[in-house]
Amino acid sequence: MRIGVVTFPGSLDDRDAQRAVRLAGGEPVALWHGAHDLDGVEAIVLPGGFSYGDYLRCGAIAAQSPIMTEVVSAANAGMPVLGICNGFQILVESHLLPGGLIRNDHGDFVCRDQRLRVENADTAWTNQFTAGEEITIPLKNGEGGFIADAETLKRLESEGQVAFRYLQTNPNGSLNDIAGLTNARGNVVGLMPHPEHAVEAGFGPDTDAAMRSGVDGLRFFTSILQQTLANA
């Protein structure tokens, strides 16, 4: 399966996302922000980083880049899209996911291994998890506080569009402890934590079994491969 990973000016984790795709068994395809060609990919990852230097608002300029015209069109047609951290911000700015992401309520950049609860295991990117399962995924952001109006929050909760929720501590002041969302169709998922940093034993979060042995993030990428096989 060919999975595109978009590089914007200021992307930080595009190579990490490509590696995660490869470790899961997919074929990563590098896509450039200034192109209008998705190169025949079957899914897309918008990686973490600081696209366009986070000027204006995080993800706001990237949402207007040429490649996002194609990404939005493909997502609306059903193509799976995963937005990680800055990619989540881009999805929100592109109106593929609702709400907004603002400066952390404590004003500081946070970097930690974060406990999450899987709230929705029926999406293109979460089907290898179990609803209610607790996982650990690295988190690093300065503007990760999720906000939305009361009506939008009620709809997200009632319609099962909260994909992940922070556990033990809320690291950025996100309303309802929301760490990640899915669209109603389940093909678009965005989250602030970085699953691509928990895909290989020896380089992930600590677990009870061993230091740096956490690989919970790998299942994001095996999920999309599994869905493709199931739909073939």
N, C-alpha and C positions, 0 to 999 in steps of 0.2 A: 504494500500500500504506500502510495506517494503522499507524504504529508508536508505541506509547505510551511516554512518558518520565515516570517517577514522580518527583515532588518530595516530599521529606521535610523536616521542619524541620532546617535545617543543610545541605541540599544546596547544592553549589557549582557543579556543572557541568551542571545540567539544561538550561539554555539552550544551552550548547555542544553537548550531545547532540542537542537538537532541531534545531539548525543543521546538524549532520552528517547527520541523517536527510534534511533538506530538500535539501542539496547532492547527496546520493546519488540523489535523485529520489523519495523517499518523502514521506508526509504525517505530520509529527510531531503527536502528540496529547498534551496535558498531562494527567497523571493525578495526583490528590492522595492523599497517604498515608492520609488519614482516610476515604476512600471505599471502597465495596464494588463499584464499577462500573468495569469495564475499558473501557467505552465502545466495544465492538465492535472493538478493535484486533486486529491479526494477529500482532504481536510486541511485545516489551516491552524497554526499556532501564532498568536501575537505575543512575543516574549516580553520579559521584564526589562527594565532599564530606565532611561531618562530621555525619551524621544524628544528631539528638538530642544534639548536642554530643559524640559519642563516649563518652558516659557508660556505665558498666558495662563493656562491651567494644565495640569498633567494630562497628557493625551489629547488635548484640544486641537493642537496643530496637526498631530499625526492623523487625527480623524478626518482631516481635509486632504490628506495625501492621495496621489493618484491610485495607489494600490487599494486603498480603502473603498473606493467606488466599486471595485470588483469584489472585494471581500463582503461588503454589505449586500450586494446583489446576490452573491453566491449563498450567503447565510440565509437570506430571505427565501431562497429557493430550496433550502434544506441542507446545504453543506455544513458539516460539523466545524465549529470554530471554538478554539480555546484561548482565552485571554488571561495571561498570568501577570499579576501586579500591574505594571504599566500597561500591559495588554488589556487588563480588566478596565482600567481607566479609559483606554481607547474605545472599548466596546460601549461603555457608558456614554462617552462623548459622541459616539456614532449612533446612539439611540438603538443599538441592538440589545442593550440591557437597560433597565430603568434606574433612576436614582442618581446619586452623585458621590464622589469621593473627595474628601477634604483633608486638611491638615490634621494630623493626629492630635487628639484633645490635650495631650500633655506637652505638645510642642516639640517633641524630640523624635529623631529617627530611631526606630526600633529594629533590632536584629536578634532573633531568638528562634529556637525550635518550639513550634506552637502546636498545642493539642487542638484538634478539631473533632467535631462530630459530623458524620455524614448524614445529611438530612434527606437527600434525594439520590437514590441509587438507580434511577431509571433514565439517565441521560446518556448521550453518546460518549461522554467522557467519564462517567461514574458507574457504569454497569458492572464493573468487577468489584465494587464495594457492596456492603450490606447497609441498608438504612439503620441508623443508630450506632453504627460502628465508630469507634474512636481511633483516630490516626494522628501521627505526628509529621508535620511538614514545616520546613524552614520558612521564616517570615522575615522580610526586610523592607521597610517602607517608612517614609516620612509623611505621606499623604494617603492614608489608607482608611480613614474614617468614613464608613458608608452612611449616607443620609438619604432620606426620602420623605415625602409628606405622609401624613397619617393614612390617607386612603390608599396610597401605593403600598405602604407597609402591610396594611391589612390584606390587600390583594395578593402580595407576594407570599404571605404566610398561609392564606386560605387555599391558594392554588398550587402550593408545593414548589414554589420557585426559589425558595431558599435552599441552596445546594449544600452549604457548609456553614457551621456555626462555631465560633470560638469557645473553647472550654478552659476552665481554671482561671483564666484572666482575659479581659478584653484589652488587647494591646494598643488600640487606637481610638476607642470611643465609638465604634460602629454601633448604630442603632440595632437593637434586638440581637446583639452579638453576631451580626451577619458577617461571615468571612467570604462567602461566594454565592453566586446566583446562577440560575439557568433561565433561559427564555421558556415560554409556554410549550414550545415544540420539543425542547430538550436537545436541540442540536448546538446551541450556543451556551457556553459555560464560561464564567469569569470568576476569578478568586484572587485575593491578595497574596496568600502564601505561595511558595515556589515549589511545585512538585518535581520540577526538573533537577532540584538539588537533593532529591531523596530517591535515587533510582539505581544506585550501585553500592553494594555492601563495602564498607570501608571508607565511604565518602558521604554518608548520610547522617541523620540525627542519631544520638545515642539511644540504645534500647536496653531492656533488662538482660538481653542475651549477650550484648557486647557493645563496646564503644563504636560509634559511627556505622552501625549495622542497619539503620533504618532505611527501608526501601518502599515505604508506603506510596511514594509519588509515582512509582513505575506503573501502578495500576490505572492511572489516568491515561497512559499511552497504550497499554494493552486493552483498555476498554474500547478505544476507538477501532483498534484492529479487530477485536471480537465482534463489534457491531457490524463492521463491514463484511466479515465472514458470514455472519448470521443473515445478512441481507442479500448475500450473493446468490 
